[in-house]
C-alpha cells in the first residue's frame, strides 16, 4: 500500500503522516503542525494560488521583544531559547533580562502564537498594562498586515479624475 505524499501549503514541509488536515473548497489539505493548520484556516488565500507566499517565496521577518514577568535564570535561558526555536517560523531567540527577543517569519507564526508557546512552556508574560498594551498592538498590526496580504490587489481608484 502506497501512502500519498502531502505537502503543507503553509510552510512546504512534508505532511505525509499528519493528522492535521482541513477541507477547503472541496480539496483536502494536510499540514505538518496544528500551527500551520491554524494559519491556513485563518487566511487560506494567503497560502493558495500564484500569489501565495509559498509560490512567490515571500517571507515577512519580524523581530519582537516579549516582556516576561520576571528574569530568567542562566540555566533556564537555554531551555527557553530551545523551546522557542522549536516553534514553526522562529528564526532566532535571545534572552536579555526580563525580555526575550524573537525573530520569526510572520507567514509561519504570529506574535499571538509565540505568546501562547511561551505560556505553554511555563514562562509568564509581563502582566503590567504596558506589556499587555504592547502585545495587543503587536497582535492587531500583524492581523491587519496578514489581512491586507490576503486582500490582494485593490481597484485602481487612486487616480484623479480626468479633466475636461
C-alpha positions in Angstrom: 0.0 0.0 0.0 1.4 3.4 -1.1 1.0 6.4 1.2 0.1 9.6 -0.6 2.6 12.4 -0.3 1.2 15.6 1.3 3.0 18.9 1.3 1.9 21.5 3.9 0.6 24.6 2.0 1.8 26.9 4.7 5.5 26.1 5.1 6.1 23.5 2.3 7.2 20.7 4.7 6.2 17.1 4.3 2.8 16.4 5.9 2.6 12.7 4.9 1.9 11.3 8.4 -0.1 14.3 9.7 -3.5 14.1 11.3 -3.9 17.8 10.9 -6.0 18.5 7.9 -8.9 20.5 6.7 -11.2 20.6 3.6 -11.3 23.9 1.8 -13.4 24.4 -1.4 -13.7 20.7 -1.8 -10.0 20.0 -1.6 -8.4 18.3 1.4 -5.2 20.0 2.7 -2.8 18.4 5.1 -0.5 20.3 7.5 2.8 19.4 9.2 1.6 21.0 12.5 -1.5 22.3 14.1 0.0 25.7 14.0 0.2 25.6 10.2 -3.5 24.4 10.1 -4.5 27.3 12.3 -2.7 29.8 10.0 -4.3 28.3 6.9 -7.9 28.3 8.4 -7.5 32.0 9.3 -6.3 33.0 5.8 -6.4 30.3 3.1 -6.0 32.7 0.2 -2.6 33.7 1.7 -1.3 30.2 1.1 -3.0 29.1 -2.2 -2.6 30.1 -5.9 0.0 32.0 -7.8 0.0 35.0 -5.4 0.6 32.7 -2.4 3.5 33.2 0.0 4.9 29.8 -0.9 4.7 30.3 -4.6 6.4 33.7 -4.5 8.9 32.6 -1.8 7.8 35.6 0.2 8.9 36.0 3.8 7.9 38.6 6.3 10.6 38.7 9.0 9.7 40.3 12.3 11.9 40.9 15.4 9.8 41.4 18.5 10.6 41.6 22.2 8.2 40.0 24.7 8.3 41.1 28.3 8.4 38.3 30.9 7.0 38.7 34.5 10.5 38.0 35.9 14.0 37.5 34.8 15.1 34.1 33.6 18.0 32.4 35.4 21.0 31.4 33.4 20.3 27.7 33.3 16.7 28.3 32.2 17.7 30.7 29.4 18.9 27.8 27.2 15.7 25.9 27.8 13.7 28.9 26.9 15.7 29.6 23.7 15.4 25.9 22.6 11.7 25.9 23.3 11.2 29.0 21.2 13.3 27.7 18.3 11.0 24.6 18.1 8.1 26.9 17.2 7.5 26.8 13.5 8.7 30.0 11.9 11.0 31.2 14.7 14.5 32.0 13.3 16.2 33.2 16.4 15.6 33.8 20.1 17.7 35.7 22.7 17.0 36.4 26.4 18.0 39.7 27.8 17.0 40.2 31.5 13.2 40.2 31.7 12.8 40.1 27.9 13.0 37.6 25.1 13.7 38.9 21.7 12.4 36.6 18.9 13.0 36.8 15.2 10.3 35.0 13.1 8.5 34.7 9.8 5.0 36.2 10.1 3.7 33.9 7.3 4.5 30.9 9.5 3.8 32.2 13.0 2.4 35.2 14.8 3.2 37.1 18.0 0.0 35.6 19.4 1.2 32.1 18.7 4.6 32.8 20.2 3.0 34.3 23.3 0.9 31.1 23.6 4.0 28.9 23.2 5.8 30.9 25.9 2.8 30.4 28.3 2.6 26.7 27.4 6.3 26.3 28.3 5.6 27.8 31.7 7.1 31.3 31.2 4.7 34.0 32.4 4.4 37.1 30.1 4.5 40.6 31.6 1.2 41.3 33.2 1.6 45.1 33.6 -0.6 47.4 31.5 2.3 48.5 29.2 3.3 44.9 28.4 -0.4 43.9 27.7 -0.8 47.0 25.5 2.3 46.2 23.6 1.2 42.6 22.9 -2.2 43.8 21.9 -0.7 46.3 19.5 1.6 43.6 18.0 -1.4 41.2 17.5 -3.5 44.0 16.0 -0.8 45.2 13.5 0.1 41.6 12.5 -3.6 40.7 11.9 -4.0 43.8 9.7 -0.8 43.1 7.8 -1.9 39.5 7.1 -5.4 40.6 6.2 -4.0 43.2 3.7 -1.9 40.5 2.1 -4.9 38.3 1.7 -7.0 41.0 0.1 -4.7 41.1 -3.0 -4.6 43.9 -5.4 -7.1 46.7 -4.9 -9.1 48.5 -7.6 -7.3 51.4 -9.3 -9.2 54.1 -7.6 -6.4 56.4 -6.5 -6.1 58.2 -9.8 -7.6 61.6 -10.1 -10.5 62.0 -12.5 -9.6 63.2 -16.0 -10.3 67.0 -16.5 -12.3 68.3 -19.3 
